[in-house]
Amino acid sequence: MLLLCPSCLRSKGDGNYEVCDDFIIDDWLRKKIQASEEELIKERDCVGHLIGVSGAACEIRVDTMLPGEA
């Protein structure tokens, strides 16, 4: 299964977005992107049985509920 990472977008504040082409991916940002990718892969594995991923298993062991969610 492919994990897609779209272009970096900037909100215009009116519900529209524009592509940011003036940013630099430095070491700090690269680490943040990698951490985000790892989290997305774990979340995908937690719902693998719903999307047809064979052998997927949830590794998230902490409570991810937001305050007020049942």
Order of alpha helices (4+ residues) and beta strands (2+ residues): beta-beta-alpha-alpha
